[in-house]
Structure formats: C-alpha cells, structure tokens
Amino acid sequence: MAFAFAGAIAVGTILLLLPWSTAADADTSLMDALFTATSAVCVTGLAVVDTGTHWTGFGQVVIMLLIQVGGLGIMTLATLAALLLSHRLGLRSRLIVQTESQAMRAGDVRRVIIRVTRFSLVTEAVVAILLTGQLMIRHSESLPEAAYHGLFHAVSSFNNAGFSTYSDNLVGFAADPFFLITVSAAVIIGGLGFPVVFELLRGWRSPRTWSVLTRVTVFMTTVLLVVGTIVIGISEMTNPLTIGDYGLVEGGALSFFTAVMPRTAGFNAVNIGEMRPESLFFTDLLMFIGGGSAGTAGGIKVTTFGVLVYVVWSQARGESHVNVGRRRIPTANQRQAVSLTLLAMGLLGVATFVLLSMTRFPFEAVLFEAISAFATVGLSVGITPSLPVDAQAVIVLLMFIGRVGPLTVASALALRQRQQRHSLPEERMIVG
C-alpha cells in the first residue's frame, strides 16, 4: 500500500515538473511539484501554489487524475485489506469483517473493485452535470469552461480532495446554496465508505437490518454534521468576515458547508483564517475525527471515534460489554480504537513540536496545519505557502502517513490478534 502511493506520487511529481505543466509566468521547484503531487494522491488539498493560476490546463488535468487515482486507490486497498483480514482472522472475527466489508470471498475482489469504480464514476458524472448547469445558469460561464470546472470539482469533492481551479477556492460561491449543497453531498457520499454506501443502497428502508459498521457510521456522521453546523453557525453568525453578513438561507447553507468540509474535503467558502478561535478549535476536532472507513475521507475515522464513545457510554452505565443495538463490539476492536487514537495524537504532538521549532507562526495555526495534513483535509489558515522548505517536507510526510497510516495500522493490529493461552493474576490499580 505504501509503495503504491509512493509510486503514484513519484509519477505525479515528474509530470508536474514538465515545462508544459507550469504557466508561462510561473516557476515550479521540486518541492512545489512533490508537495502538490502528494496532496493530490493523498486527496488532501493543501497547496503551496495557486492551483488555478500556477498550473496550466495540462497540469490541472494531471492533478485531477492524481486525485482520482488516490481516491480509487484508498477505497480499493481498504476493500482488499478487509478481504485479507477475513481470511487471516479467526471464525468470529472473520464473520464480523465479512459482514462489514460486504465481500465474502477472495473471488469477490474483482466484483467489488468494479462496483467501487463504477459507483465512483457515475457519482462524479452526476455531480459534474449538476455543477456544470449551475455554473452556466447562475455564474455565466460558457459550456466548455463550465464543463471543465464542473468535472474538476466533481472529482475533487467526491474524493474529498479540496483542490479548486478558482484562486479563492469556493469563496466566490458563498452566496450560492445550491452549489455548496451539491459539493457537500458529494463529499459526504465519498466520505461514508463504500461498504456503508452499498449497504444503504440495498437496505436504506430497514435500518434494523444494518450492520454495526453502517449504524455507527451513519449515526456519528449525522451527529457530527448537525452539531458542527450549529456550533459554527452560532460562533460565526456575528462575524462579518465569514458568515455574519449573509441571510438565514445563505448563512445556514454556508454553516453546513463549513461543517462538512473537515470530513475531509478541504474546500472553503469563507476565509478560514478569519474564523473565530472557538470555530477553529472545533474544526480541529472534526478534522481529527474525519469520515467513514474504506472511503475517501481521512482522520482516525468516525467508526473509531464511535467505538470510543460507546465504550465511555457503557462504562458510565456500569456495563461489562459494549453493545450497539443487538450486537456486541469485540474487545479487540475497542483496543484497536484506543491504540489508533493514541498513536495519531502522539504523531500530531511530535509533528506540531517539530513545525513550531521550524517556524514562527502561532501555535494555533501550526496545530491546525498539522491536523489538516495528517487527516488529509486540506483546510488552512493561510500559512502553507509561507512555510520554509523543511517544514513543507514535514507536511508532505504527514499527508503520506495520514493517508496510508490509519488503514495500515488498523490492519496490522487486527492481523496480530492471537489467542493467549495463559492468564496472569489480576490486580486492580487506581485510575484517575
């Protein structure tokens, strides 16, 4: 998995270094090309140069293809990882993985990958058509121009990338609720994860038959989106630099859009650097959590966060088991969630410390940048182009680890699971 993504990044870097990838009045360094290729393949969206003006049409198409490769790559590799686990684990764990991945046999690999690819392309086509029509009707773009921008943003939004061909990202569409909702819908669908999407397509009318994976993903996604919209809306409603000057409909759509993007798309319709501190802090939390498993989103995943929430809830109620509906979450899954979360927090702590030693930006801005890179979000308070080269290299590494790390670590933890044949005497200790 790591080699596959590294190879795609290397090819993308070479293509972006070609003379016809860069505009005539711009100059591309090796770090510019490497940073952009990594951000595209890892579907992050952070940029050190203006995507709309620095790159030619050829360069932008290269970026779009890298986003597509990265998005499809992580989804198919996640599916293959689920299949690998289903054949390496014990019977009980195998049944759990098979239920969640919806891929029952090794022979299903080809069928699942075809379904993933077909669904991706069809969804992107529908989103591209909707955006193209909107750009022609409401924003007076010609058909070729609208079709190109519509396709680019459809691919970027469905794959949770956050790249835009407009210099101000999507700030120019802040007063266009339809455009923002369309992009948000594509981000949510791509970020749910394909096991969840396929199960919802089959049984959306009967929630009682949903697997634990789908229940936790849908519930936590809904809660985070609702709470995020409310928190950001209340925090920014009096801020004239972000949402304060918009009406109820436009402001509501803008609040929802701003709450969706940390899932990890990275588009922005307001100036992130002008948001209030409480909004930025809450955005940090949303970025760290991320989206669904086996989807295009990053972060520790809503499933991991959901398991932790259910663990705390069960502990508070004095229950010996962690239950979701009529199913019990295995102890191994609980340990994996705790391990993955603590490893992510430790990595972010080290990365933030290193970045602070390399720059003179405020702690809040550096932490925001580190979380955005690790969670493959792409949001920024505006310091990315101003980072020194060594700090940009750290961000590149964070994006790469954030893309392949959580899935790799989760798979490794699951594959190392083994039955212990002895048990030591128990001794309780004081906690808290």
Summary of the structure (lengths in Angstrom):
residues: 432
radius of gyration: 21.5
end to end distance: 39.4
largest distance: 74.7
contacts: 1511
relative contact order: 0.12
helix: 69%
strand: 1%
